[in-house]
Amino acid sequence: MLDDFEQVPDSLESLDCDIGFIDAFAKRIVKALDRVNHDAPLLPRS
């Protein structure tokens, strides 16, 4: 079971790609929540 925790990305590029994907996904979630909650947004609009 410990083997799973020892795996690291092959390169920083793949890690950066994952961060970019997570960031884009988070922005989509924020936009969707903002649409649902347009009267009282959860996060301030930038």
Residue pairs with C-beta under 8 A, 6 or more apart in sequence:
9 15
9 18
30 42
30 43
33 41
33 42
33 43
34 41
34 42
34 43
34 45
